Protein backbone atom coordinates (compact mmCIF):
# COMPACT_ATOMS: atom_id res chain seq x y z
CA UNK A 1 0.00 0.00 0.00
CA UNK A 2 1.29 3.51 -0.81
CA UNK A 3 2.56 5.64 2.07
CA UNK A 4 -0.07 8.27 1.19
CA UNK A 5 -2.84 5.76 1.87
CA UNK A 6 -1.25 4.69 5.16
CA UNK A 7 -1.18 8.34 6.21
CA UNK A 8 -4.82 8.73 5.18
CA UNK A 9 -5.90 5.75 7.30
CA UNK A 10 -3.83 7.16 10.17
CA UNK A 11 -5.63 10.49 9.92
CA UNK A 12 -9.08 8.92 9.81
CA UNK A 13 -8.39 6.59 12.77
CA UNK A 14 -6.33 9.08 14.83
CA UNK A 15 -3.45 6.63 14.89
CA UNK A 16 0.18 6.98 13.91
CA UNK A 17 1.30 5.80 10.43
CA UNK A 18 3.61 3.35 12.18
CA UNK A 19 0.73 1.72 14.06
CA UNK A 20 -1.32 1.47 10.85
CA UNK A 21 1.61 -0.13 9.03
CA UNK A 22 2.12 -2.68 11.82
CA UNK A 23 -1.55 -3.71 11.70
CA UNK A 24 -1.66 -3.96 7.90
CA UNK A 25 1.45 -6.13 7.92
CA UNK A 26 -0.20 -8.62 10.28
CA UNK A 27 1.97 -7.82 13.30
CA UNK A 28 -0.71 -6.21 15.46
CA UNK A 29 -1.01 -9.09 17.93
CA UNK A 30 2.74 -9.44 18.24
CA UNK A 31 3.08 -5.73 19.00
CA UNK A 32 0.18 -5.93 21.49
CA UNK A 33 -2.12 -3.60 19.61
CA UNK A 34 -5.68 -4.06 20.85
CA UNK A 35 -8.21 -5.95 18.78
CA UNK A 36 -10.46 -2.89 18.78
CA UNK A 37 -7.70 -0.71 17.29
CA UNK A 38 -6.83 -3.33 14.69
CA UNK A 39 -10.48 -3.56 13.64
CA UNK A 40 -10.62 0.24 13.22
CA UNK A 41 -7.62 0.10 10.90
CA UNK A 42 -8.97 -2.77 8.83
CA UNK A 43 -12.42 -1.20 8.46
CA UNK A 44 -10.90 2.00 7.12
CA UNK A 45 -8.50 0.05 4.88
CA UNK A 46 -11.38 -1.87 3.35
CA UNK A 47 -13.19 1.37 2.55
CA UNK A 48 -10.10 2.43 0.59
CA UNK A 49 -9.94 -0.91 -1.28
CA UNK A 50 -6.74 -2.06 0.44
CA UNK A 51 -5.33 -5.41 -0.67
CA UNK A 52 -2.60 -6.91 1.55
CA UNK A 53 0.68 -7.85 -0.10
CA UNK A 54 0.63 -11.52 0.83
CA UNK A 55 3.93 -12.27 -0.93
CA UNK A 56 5.80 -9.54 0.95
CA UNK A 57 4.27 -10.52 4.28
CA UNK A 58 5.11 -14.19 3.87
CA UNK A 59 8.66 -13.43 2.79
CA UNK A 60 9.15 -11.24 5.85
CA UNK A 61 7.82 -13.97 8.12
CA UNK A 62 10.01 -16.57 6.43
CA UNK A 63 13.12 -14.43 6.87
CA UNK A 64 12.26 -14.23 10.55
CA UNK A 65 12.34 -18.04 10.69
CA UNK A 66 8.68 -18.62 11.50
CA UNK A 67 7.14 -19.48 8.14
CA UNK A 68 7.49 -21.85 5.23
CA UNK A 69 9.79 -21.25 2.28
CA UNK A 70 7.71 -19.97 -0.64
CA UNK A 71 8.59 -21.67 -3.93
CA UNK A 72 7.14 -20.43 -7.20
CA UNK A 73 6.47 -23.02 -9.91
CA UNK A 74 6.48 -21.32 -13.32
CA UNK A 75 4.54 -23.57 -15.72
CA UNK A 76 4.39 -23.17 -19.54
CA UNK A 77 1.08 -22.81 -21.36
CA UNK A 78 1.80 -25.62 -23.84
CA UNK A 79 2.19 -28.40 -21.26
CA UNK A 80 -0.85 -30.62 -20.76
CA UNK A 81 -2.91 -30.91 -17.59
CA UNK A 82 -1.84 -34.55 -17.33
CA UNK A 83 1.77 -33.47 -16.91
CA UNK A 84 0.71 -30.95 -14.26
CA UNK A 85 -0.93 -33.75 -12.25
CA UNK A 86 2.20 -35.90 -12.39
CA UNK A 87 4.46 -33.00 -11.44
CA UNK A 88 2.35 -31.85 -8.50
CA UNK A 89 1.94 -35.42 -7.27
CA UNK A 90 5.71 -35.32 -6.92
CA UNK A 91 5.53 -31.98 -5.10
CA UNK A 92 2.91 -33.29 -2.67
CA UNK A 93 4.72 -36.56 -1.99
CA UNK A 94 8.03 -34.79 -1.39
CA UNK A 95 6.54 -32.22 0.99
CA UNK A 96 4.57 -34.78 2.99
CA UNK A 97 7.07 -37.66 3.03
CA UNK A 98 10.14 -35.50 3.68
CA UNK A 99 8.24 -33.11 5.99
CA UNK A 100 9.43 -30.05 4.08
CA UNK A 101 8.33 -26.64 5.40
CA UNK A 102 7.41 -25.37 1.94
CA UNK A 103 4.56 -23.49 0.29
CA UNK A 104 4.20 -23.84 -3.49
CA UNK A 105 2.66 -21.16 -5.69
CA UNK A 106 1.62 -22.17 -9.22
CA UNK A 107 2.22 -19.41 -11.81
CA UNK A 108 1.44 -20.26 -15.46
CA UNK A 109 3.21 -18.35 -18.21
CA UNK A 110 2.85 -18.16 -21.97
CA UNK A 111 5.47 -20.37 -23.62
CA UNK A 112 8.42 -18.27 -24.85
CA UNK A 113 7.08 -15.23 -22.99
CA UNK A 114 8.54 -15.69 -19.53
CA UNK A 115 9.89 -12.16 -19.94
CA UNK A 116 6.37 -11.00 -19.05
CA UNK A 117 6.93 -12.46 -15.58
CA UNK A 118 9.66 -9.86 -14.99
CA UNK A 119 8.08 -8.71 -11.73
CA UNK A 120 8.77 -12.09 -10.14
CA UNK A 121 12.49 -11.85 -10.82
CA UNK A 122 12.87 -8.10 -10.35
CA UNK A 123 11.02 -7.91 -7.02
CA UNK A 124 12.06 -11.34 -5.68
CA UNK A 125 8.44 -12.38 -5.07
CA UNK A 126 9.43 -15.86 -3.88
CA UNK A 127 12.23 -17.41 -1.88
CA UNK A 128 13.04 -19.33 -5.05
CA UNK A 129 11.49 -20.50 -8.31
CA UNK A 130 11.46 -23.69 -10.36
CA UNK A 131 11.01 -22.94 -14.06
CA UNK A 132 9.39 -25.78 -16.01
CA UNK A 133 9.40 -26.15 -19.81
CA UNK A 134 11.47 -23.09 -20.69
CA UNK A 135 11.90 -22.47 -24.42
CA UNK A 136 15.20 -21.34 -25.92
CA UNK A 137 13.89 -17.77 -25.89
CA UNK A 138 12.89 -18.10 -22.22
CA UNK A 139 16.35 -19.40 -21.32
CA UNK A 140 18.00 -16.53 -23.20
CA UNK A 141 15.92 -14.07 -21.18
CA UNK A 142 16.80 -15.75 -17.88
CA UNK A 143 20.46 -15.89 -18.85
CA UNK A 144 20.59 -12.11 -19.26
CA UNK A 145 18.87 -11.08 -16.02
CA UNK A 146 20.51 -10.62 -12.67
CA UNK A 147 18.43 -12.08 -9.88
CA UNK A 148 19.61 -13.02 -6.42
CA UNK A 149 16.57 -15.27 -6.04
CA UNK A 150 17.51 -18.97 -6.43
CA UNK A 151 16.33 -20.35 -9.78
CA UNK A 152 16.17 -23.97 -10.95
CA UNK A 153 15.49 -24.94 -14.56
CA UNK A 154 13.53 -28.19 -14.59
CA UNK A 155 14.78 -30.60 -17.27
CA UNK A 156 16.71 -27.85 -19.06
CA UNK A 157 20.50 -28.06 -18.83
CA UNK A 158 22.19 -24.69 -18.31
CA UNK A 159 25.53 -23.33 -17.14
CA UNK A 160 24.22 -20.29 -15.23
CA UNK A 161 21.39 -21.78 -13.20
CA UNK A 162 20.92 -24.99 -11.27
CA UNK A 163 19.12 -27.75 -13.17
CA UNK A 164 17.54 -31.13 -12.56
CA UNK A 165 17.16 -32.98 -15.84
CA UNK A 166 17.64 -36.04 -17.99
CA UNK A 167 20.14 -36.38 -20.81
CA UNK A 168 17.71 -35.76 -23.66
CA UNK A 169 20.19 -36.81 -26.36
CA UNK A 170 20.76 -40.14 -24.61
CA UNK A 171 16.99 -40.55 -24.18
CA UNK A 172 16.39 -40.26 -27.93
CA UNK A 173 19.30 -42.57 -28.69
CA UNK A 174 17.93 -45.17 -26.28
CA UNK A 175 14.67 -45.34 -28.27
CA UNK A 176 16.56 -45.99 -31.51
CA UNK A 177 18.54 -48.73 -29.79
CA UNK A 178 15.31 -50.46 -28.75
CA UNK A 179 13.90 -50.28 -32.29
CA UNK A 180 17.10 -51.72 -33.72
CA UNK A 181 17.04 -54.55 -31.19
CA UNK A 182 13.48 -55.33 -32.29
CA UNK A 183 14.58 -55.61 -35.92
CA UNK A 184 13.13 -52.40 -37.35
CA UNK A 185 14.77 -51.10 -40.52
CA UNK A 186 12.73 -47.94 -40.97
CA UNK A 187 11.06 -45.51 -38.57
CA UNK A 188 9.23 -42.20 -38.35
CA UNK A 189 9.42 -39.32 -35.90
CA UNK A 190 6.65 -36.90 -34.92
CA UNK A 191 7.70 -33.89 -32.88
CA UNK A 192 6.41 -30.43 -31.88
CA UNK A 193 7.64 -27.39 -33.79
CA UNK A 194 8.76 -25.63 -30.61
CA UNK A 195 12.16 -24.00 -30.18
CA UNK A 196 13.41 -25.99 -27.23
CA UNK A 197 16.81 -27.55 -26.65
CA UNK A 198 15.06 -30.43 -24.85
CA UNK A 199 13.12 -31.41 -27.95
CA UNK A 200 15.96 -30.75 -30.39
CA UNK A 201 18.44 -32.86 -28.41
CA UNK A 202 15.93 -35.71 -28.03
CA UNK A 203 15.26 -35.52 -31.77
CA UNK A 204 18.97 -35.44 -32.63
CA UNK A 205 19.74 -38.34 -30.30
CA UNK A 206 17.04 -40.45 -31.94
CA UNK A 207 18.10 -39.65 -35.51
CA UNK A 208 21.81 -40.14 -34.77
CA UNK A 209 20.99 -43.45 -33.12
CA UNK A 210 18.91 -44.58 -36.09
CA UNK A 211 21.82 -43.84 -38.41
CA UNK A 212 24.20 -45.66 -36.09
CA UNK A 213 22.00 -48.77 -35.88
CA UNK A 214 21.04 -48.92 -39.54
CA UNK A 215 17.45 -47.64 -39.29
CA UNK A 216 16.29 -45.51 -42.21
CA UNK A 217 14.31 -42.36 -41.38
CA UNK A 218 13.19 -40.70 -44.61
CA UNK A 219 12.84 -36.88 -44.70
CA UNK A 220 9.08 -37.23 -45.20
CA UNK A 221 8.95 -39.36 -42.05
CA UNK A 222 10.31 -36.53 -39.86
CA UNK A 223 7.15 -34.58 -39.11
CA UNK A 224 6.97 -31.31 -37.17
CA UNK A 225 3.60 -30.01 -36.02
CA UNK A 226 1.97 -27.65 -33.56
CA UNK A 227 1.83 -28.95 -30.02
CA UNK A 228 -1.96 -29.36 -29.78
CA UNK A 229 -4.68 -31.82 -30.76
CA UNK A 230 -4.96 -30.46 -34.30
CA UNK A 231 -1.23 -30.88 -34.72
CA UNK A 232 -1.61 -34.49 -33.61
CA UNK A 233 -4.25 -35.16 -36.24
CA UNK A 234 -2.30 -33.42 -39.00
CA UNK A 235 0.93 -35.25 -38.19
CA UNK A 236 -0.78 -38.64 -38.44
CA UNK A 237 -2.46 -37.67 -41.71
CA UNK A 238 0.92 -36.55 -43.08
CA UNK A 239 2.42 -39.88 -42.06
CA UNK A 240 -0.35 -41.80 -43.82
CA UNK A 241 0.32 -39.94 -47.08
CA UNK A 242 3.97 -40.99 -47.03
CA UNK A 243 3.43 -44.58 -48.18
CA UNK A 244 4.81 -47.09 -47.57
CA UNK A 245 4.51 -46.68 -43.84
CA UNK A 246 7.57 -47.33 -41.66
CA UNK A 247 7.33 -50.18 -39.19
CA UNK A 248 8.01 -48.00 -36.11
CA UNK A 249 7.05 -44.54 -34.87
CA UNK A 250 8.54 -42.41 -32.09
CA UNK A 251 6.33 -39.66 -30.66
CA UNK A 252 8.68 -37.08 -29.21
CA UNK A 253 5.86 -36.06 -26.84
CA UNK A 254 3.16 -38.47 -25.69
CA UNK A 255 0.56 -35.73 -25.93
CA UNK A 256 0.07 -36.59 -29.60
CA UNK A 257 -0.87 -40.20 -28.89
CA UNK A 258 -4.69 -40.03 -28.84
CA UNK A 259 -4.95 -38.22 -32.17
CA UNK A 260 -2.26 -40.33 -33.85
CA UNK A 261 -3.91 -43.57 -32.72
CA UNK A 262 -7.31 -42.34 -33.90
CA UNK A 263 -6.16 -41.44 -37.43
CA UNK A 264 -4.09 -44.59 -37.92
CA UNK A 265 -6.77 -46.96 -36.67
CA UNK A 266 -9.55 -45.30 -38.68
CA UNK A 267 -7.44 -45.94 -41.76
CA UNK A 268 -6.92 -49.62 -41.00
CA UNK A 269 -3.38 -49.40 -39.60
CA UNK A 270 -2.96 -51.94 -36.83
CA UNK A 271 -0.90 -51.21 -33.73
CA UNK A 272 1.52 -52.92 -33.14
CA UNK A 273 1.12 -55.41 -36.01
CA UNK A 274 1.67 -52.82 -38.76
CA UNK A 275 3.51 -50.17 -36.80
CA UNK A 276 5.04 -50.18 -33.32
CA UNK A 277 4.71 -46.90 -31.41
CA UNK A 278 6.76 -45.44 -28.56
CA UNK A 279 5.85 -42.21 -26.74
CA UNK A 280 7.94 -39.97 -24.53
CA UNK A 281 6.71 -39.44 -20.93
CA UNK A 282 4.01 -41.46 -19.24
CA UNK A 283 0.60 -39.78 -19.11
CA UNK A 284 -2.81 -41.22 -18.26
CA UNK A 285 -3.84 -41.65 -21.89
CA UNK A 286 -0.76 -43.80 -22.50
CA UNK A 287 -2.25 -46.41 -20.21
CA UNK A 288 -5.86 -46.31 -21.40
CA UNK A 289 -5.23 -46.29 -25.14
CA UNK A 290 -6.12 -49.48 -26.99
CA UNK A 291 -3.54 -50.92 -27.28
CA UNK A 292 -1.78 -49.27 -24.34
CA UNK A 293 1.31 -47.31 -25.35
CA UNK A 294 4.93 -48.05 -24.56
CA UNK A 295 6.83 -44.95 -23.42
CA UNK A 296 10.25 -43.83 -22.40
CA UNK A 297 9.44 -42.01 -19.21
CA UNK A 298 11.06 -39.21 -17.28
CA UNK A 299 11.49 -39.92 -13.54
CA UNK A 300 9.33 -36.91 -12.64
CA UNK A 301 8.89 -37.88 -8.99
CA UNK A 302 12.65 -38.17 -8.45
CA UNK A 303 13.32 -34.98 -10.39
CA UNK A 304 10.76 -33.02 -8.37
CA UNK A 305 12.20 -34.35 -5.11
CA UNK A 306 15.74 -33.38 -6.15
CA UNK A 307 14.52 -29.95 -7.30
CA UNK A 308 12.90 -29.16 -3.94
CA UNK A 309 15.90 -30.39 -1.98
CA UNK A 310 18.26 -28.41 -4.18
CA UNK A 311 16.33 -25.14 -4.06
CA UNK A 312 15.99 -25.34 -0.27
CA UNK A 313 19.76 -25.82 -0.01
CA UNK A 314 20.21 -22.78 -2.24
CA UNK A 315 17.76 -20.68 -0.20
CA UNK A 316 19.53 -21.65 3.04
CA UNK A 317 22.92 -20.84 1.57
CA UNK A 318 24.31 -24.36 1.66
CA UNK A 319 24.91 -24.31 -2.11
CA UNK A 320 26.36 -21.28 -3.88
CA UNK A 321 27.37 -22.51 -7.33
CA UNK A 322 25.00 -23.86 -10.04
CA UNK A 323 24.42 -27.61 -9.84
CA UNK A 324 23.38 -29.92 -12.67
CA UNK A 325 21.67 -33.07 -11.41
CA UNK A 326 20.92 -35.83 -13.92
CA UNK A 327 18.37 -38.63 -13.69
CA UNK A 328 17.97 -41.44 -16.23
CA UNK A 329 14.91 -41.97 -18.40
CA UNK A 330 13.51 -45.51 -18.47
CA UNK A 331 11.12 -47.60 -20.57
CA UNK A 332 7.64 -48.63 -19.52
CA UNK A 333 6.74 -51.46 -21.89
CA UNK A 334 3.11 -51.96 -22.82
CA UNK A 335 1.21 -53.31 -25.83
CA UNK A 336 2.20 -50.85 -28.59
CA UNK A 337 5.86 -51.94 -28.62
CA UNK A 338 7.64 -54.81 -26.92
CA UNK A 339 10.88 -54.71 -24.98
CA UNK A 340 14.42 -55.76 -25.73
CA UNK A 341 14.51 -59.41 -26.88
CA UNK A 342 15.64 -61.88 -24.20
CA UNK A 343 15.68 -59.16 -21.53
CA UNK A 344 13.90 -59.37 -18.19
CA UNK A 345 15.19 -56.03 -16.88
CA UNK A 346 12.16 -54.00 -17.94
CA UNK A 347 9.43 -52.07 -16.23
CA UNK A 348 5.90 -52.95 -17.20
CA UNK A 349 2.74 -51.07 -16.24
C-alpha positions in Angstrom: 0.0 0.0 0.0 1.3 3.5 -0.8 2.6 5.6 2.1 -0.1 8.3 1.2 -2.8 5.8 1.9 -1.3 4.7 5.2 -1.2 8.3 6.2 -4.8 8.7 5.2 -5.9 5.8 7.3 -3.8 7.2 10.2 -5.6 10.5 9.9 -9.1 8.9 9.8 -8.4 6.6 12.8 -6.3 9.1 14.8 -3.5 6.6 14.9 0.2 7.0 13.9 1.3 5.8 10.4 3.6 3.3 12.2 0.7 1.7 14.1 -1.3 1.5 10.9 1.6 -0.1 9.0 2.1 -2.7 11.8 -1.6 -3.7 11.7 -1.7 -4.0 7.9 1.4 -6.1 7.9 -0.2 -8.6 10.3 2.0 -7.8 13.3 -0.7 -6.2 15.5 -1.0 -9.1 17.9 2.7 -9.4 18.2 3.1 -5.7 19.0 0.2 -5.9 21.5 -2.1 -3.6 19.6 -5.7 -4.1 20.9 -8.2 -6.0 18.8 -10.5 -2.9 18.8 -7.7 -0.7 17.3 -6.8 -3.3 14.7 -10.5 -3.6 13.6 -10.6 0.2 13.2 -7.6 0.1 10.9 -9.0 -2.8 8.8 -12.4 -1.2 8.5 -10.9 2.0 7.1 -8.5 0.1 4.9 -11.4 -1.9 3.3 -13.2 1.4 2.6 -10.1 2.4 0.6 -9.9 -0.9 -1.3 -6.7 -2.1 0.4 -5.3 -5.4 -0.7 -2.6 -6.9 1.5 0.7 -7.8 -0.1 0.6 -11.5 0.8 3.9 -12.3 -0.9 5.8 -9.5 0.9 4.3 -10.5 4.3 5.1 -14.2 3.9 8.7 -13.4 2.8 9.2 -11.2 5.8 7.8 -14.0 8.1 10.0 -16.6 6.4 13.1 -14.4 6.9 12.3 -14.2 10.6 12.3 -18.0 10.7 8.7 -18.6 11.5 7.1 -19.5 8.1 7.5 -21.9 5.2 9.8 -21.2 2.3 7.7 -20.0 -0.6 8.6 -21.7 -3.9 7.1 -20.4 -7.2 6.5 -23.0 -9.9 6.5 -21.3 -13.3 4.5 -23.6 -15.7 4.4 -23.2 -19.5 1.1 -22.8 -21.4 1.8 -25.6 -23.8 2.2 -28.4 -21.3 -0.8 -30.6 -20.8 -2.9 -30.9 -17.6 -1.8 -34.5 -17.3 1.8 -33.5 -16.9 0.7 -31.0 -14.3 -0.9 -33.8 -12.3 2.2 -35.9 -12.4 4.5 -33.0 -11.4 2.4 -31.8 -8.5 1.9 -35.4 -7.3 5.7 -35.3 -6.9 5.5 -32.0 -5.1 2.9 -33.3 -2.7 4.7 -36.6 -2.0 8.0 -34.8 -1.4 6.5 -32.2 1.0 4.6 -34.8 3.0 7.1 -37.7 3.0 10.1 -35.5 3.7 8.2 -33.1 6.0 9.4 -30.0 4.1 8.3 -26.6 5.4 7.4 -25.4 1.9 4.6 -23.5 0.3 4.2 -23.8 -3.5 2.7 -21.2 -5.7 1.6 -22.2 -9.2 2.2 -19.4 -11.8 1.4 -20.3 -15.5 3.2 -18.4 -18.2 2.9 -18.2 -22.0 5.5 -20.4 -23.6 8.4 -18.3 -24.9 7.1 -15.2 -23.0 8.5 -15.7 -19.5 9.9 -12.2 -19.9 6.4 -11.0 -19.1 6.9 -12.5 -15.6 9.7 -9.9 -15.0 8.1 -8.7 -11.7 8.8 -12.1 -10.1 12.5 -11.9 -10.8 12.9 -8.1 -10.3 11.0 -7.9 -7.0 12.1 -11.3 -5.7 8.4 -12.4 -5.1 9.4 -15.9 -3.9 12.2 -17.4 -1.9 13.0 -19.3 -5.1 11.5 -20.5 -8.3 11.5 -23.7 -10.4 11.0 -22.9 -14.1 9.4 -25.8 -16.0 9.4 -26.2 -19.8 11.5 -23.1 -20.7 11.9 -22.5 -24.4 15.2 -21.3 -25.9 13.9 -17.8 -25.9 12.9 -18.1 -22.2 16.4 -19.4 -21.3 18.0 -16.5 -23.2 15.9 -14.1 -21.2 16.8 -15.7 -17.9 20.5 -15.9 -18.9 20.6 -12.1 -19.3 18.9 -11.1 -16.0 20.5 -10.6 -12.7 18.4 -12.1 -9.9 19.6 -13.0 -6.4 16.6 -15.3 -6.0 17.5 -19.0 -6.4 16.3 -20.4 -9.8 16.2 -24.0 -10.9 15.5 -24.9 -14.6 13.5 -28.2 -14.6 14.8 -30.6 -17.3 16.7 -27.8 -19.1 20.5 -28.1 -18.8 22.2 -24.7 -18.3 25.5 -23.3 -17.1 24.2 -20.3 -15.2 21.4 -21.8 -13.2 20.9 -25.0 -11.3 19.1 -27.7 -13.2 17.5 -31.1 -12.6 17.2 -33.0 -15.8 17.6 -36.0 -18.0 20.1 -36.4 -20.8 17.7 -35.8 -23.7 20.2 -36.8 -26.4 20.8 -40.1 -24.6 17.0 -40.5 -24.2 16.4 -40.3 -27.9 19.3 -42.6 -28.7 17.9 -45.2 -26.3 14.7 -45.3 -28.3 16.6 -46.0 -31.5 18.5 -48.7 -29.8 15.3 -50.5 -28.8 13.9 -50.3 -32.3 17.1 -51.7 -33.7 17.0 -54.6 -31.2 13.5 -55.3 -32.3 14.6 -55.6 -35.9 13.1 -52.4 -37.3 14.8 -51.1 -40.5 12.7 -47.9 -41.0 11.1 -45.5 -38.6 9.2 -42.2 -38.4 9.4 -39.3 -35.9 6.6 -36.9 -34.9 7.7 -33.9 -32.9 6.4 -30.4 -31.9 7.6 -27.4 -33.8 8.8 -25.6 -30.6 12.2 -24.0 -30.2 13.4 -26.0 -27.2 16.8 -27.6 -26.6 15.1 -30.4 -24.9 13.1 -31.4 -28.0 16.0 -30.8 -30.4 18.4 -32.9 -28.4 15.9 -35.7 -28.0 15.3 -35.5 -31.8 19.0 -35.4 -32.6 19.7 -38.3 -30.3 17.0 -40.4 -31.9 18.1 -39.6 -35.5 21.8 -40.1 -34.8 21.0 -43.4 -33.1 18.9 -44.6 -36.1 21.8 -43.8 -38.4 24.2 -45.7 -36.1 22.0 -48.8 -35.9 21.0 -48.9 -39.5 17.5 -47.6 -39.3 16.3 -45.5 -42.2 14.3 -42.4 -41.4 13.2 -40.7 -44.6 12.8 -36.9 -44.7 9.1 -37.2 -45.2 9.0 -39.4 -42.0 10.3 -36.5 -39.9 7.1 -34.6 -39.1 7.0 -31.3 -37.2 3.6 -30.0 -36.0 2.0 -27.7 -33.6 1.8 -29.0 -30.0 -2.0 -29.4 -29.8 -4.7 -31.8 -30.8 -5.0 -30.5 -34.3 -1.2 -30.9 -34.7 -1.6 -34.5 -33.6 -4.2 -35.2 -36.2 -2.3 -33.4 -39.0 0.9 -35.2 -38.2 -0.8 -38.6 -38.4 -2.5 -37.7 -41.7 0.9 -36.6 -43.1 2.4 -39.9 -42.1 -0.3 -41.8 -43.8 0.3 -39.9 -47.1 4.0 -41.0 -47.0 3.4 -44.6 -48.2 4.8 -47.1 -47.6 4.5 -46.7 -43.8 7.6 -47.3 -41.7 7.3 -50.2 -39.2 8.0 -48.0 -36.1 7.1 -44.5 -34.9 8.5 -42.4 -32.1 6.3 -39.7 -30.7 8.7 -37.1 -29.2 5.9 -36.1 -26.8 3.2 -38.5 -25.7 0.6 -35.7 -25.9 0.1 -36.6 -29.6 -0.9 -40.2 -28.9 -4.7 -40.0 -28.8 -5.0 -38.2 -32.2 -2.3 -40.3 -33.9 -3.9 -43.6 -32.7 -7.3 -42.3 -33.9 -6.2 -41.4 -37.4 -4.1 -44.6 -37.9 -6.8 -47.0 -36.7 -9.6 -45.3 -38.7 -7.4 -45.9 -41.8 -6.9 -49.6 -41.0 -3.4 -49.4 -39.6 -3.0 -51.9 -36.8 -0.9 -51.2 -33.7 1.5 -52.9 -33.1 1.1 -55.4 -36.0 1.7 -52.8 -38.8 3.5 -50.2 -36.8 5.0 -50.2 -33.3 4.7 -46.9 -31.4 6.8 -45.4 -28.6 5.8 -42.2 -26.7 7.9 -40.0 -24.5 6.7 -39.4 -20.9 4.0 -41.5 -19.2 0.6 -39.8 -19.1 -2.8 -41.2 -18.3 -3.8 -41.6 -21.9 -0.8 -43.8 -22.5 -2.2 -46.4 -20.2 -5.9 -46.3 -21.4 -5.2 -46.3 -25.1 -6.1 -49.5 -27.0 -3.5 -50.9 -27.3 -1.8 -49.3 -24.3 1.3 -47.3 -25.4 4.9 -48.0 -24.6 6.8 -44.9 -23.4 10.2 -43.8 -22.4 9.4 -42.0 -19.2 11.1 -39.2 -17.3 11.5 -39.9 -13.5 9.3 -36.9 -12.6 8.9 -37.9 -9.0 12.6 -38.2 -8.5 13.3 -35.0 -10.4 10.8 -33.0 -8.4 12.2 -34.3 -5.1 15.7 -33.4 -6.1 14.5 -30.0 -7.3 12.9 -29.2 -3.9 15.9 -30.4 -2.0 18.3 -28.4 -4.2 16.3 -25.1 -4.1 16.0 -25.3 -0.3 19.8 -25.8 0.0 20.2 -22.8 -2.2 17.8 -20.7 -0.2 19.5 -21.7 3.0 22.9 -20.8 1.6 24.3 -24.4 1.7 24.9 -24.3 -2.1 26.4 -21.3 -3.9 27.4 -22.5 -7.3 25.0 -23.9 -10.0 24.4 -27.6 -9.8 23.4 -29.9 -12.7 21.7 -33.1 -11.4 20.9 -35.8 -13.9 18.4 -38.6 -13.7 18.0 -41.4 -16.2 14.9 -42.0 -18.4 13.5 -45.5 -18.5 11.1 -47.6 -20.6 7.6 -48.6 -19.5 6.7 -51.5 -21.9 3.1 -52.0 -22.8 1.2 -53.3 -25.8 2.2 -50.8 -28.6 5.9 -51.9 -28.6 7.6 -54.8 -26.9 10.9 -54.7 -25.0 14.4 -55.8 -25.7 14.5 -59.4 -26.9 15.6 -61.9 -24.2 15.7 -59.2 -21.5 13.9 -59.4 -18.2 15.2 -56.0 -16.9 12.2 -54.0 -17.9 9.4 -52.1 -16.2 5.9 -52.9 -17.2 2.7 -51.1 -16.2 
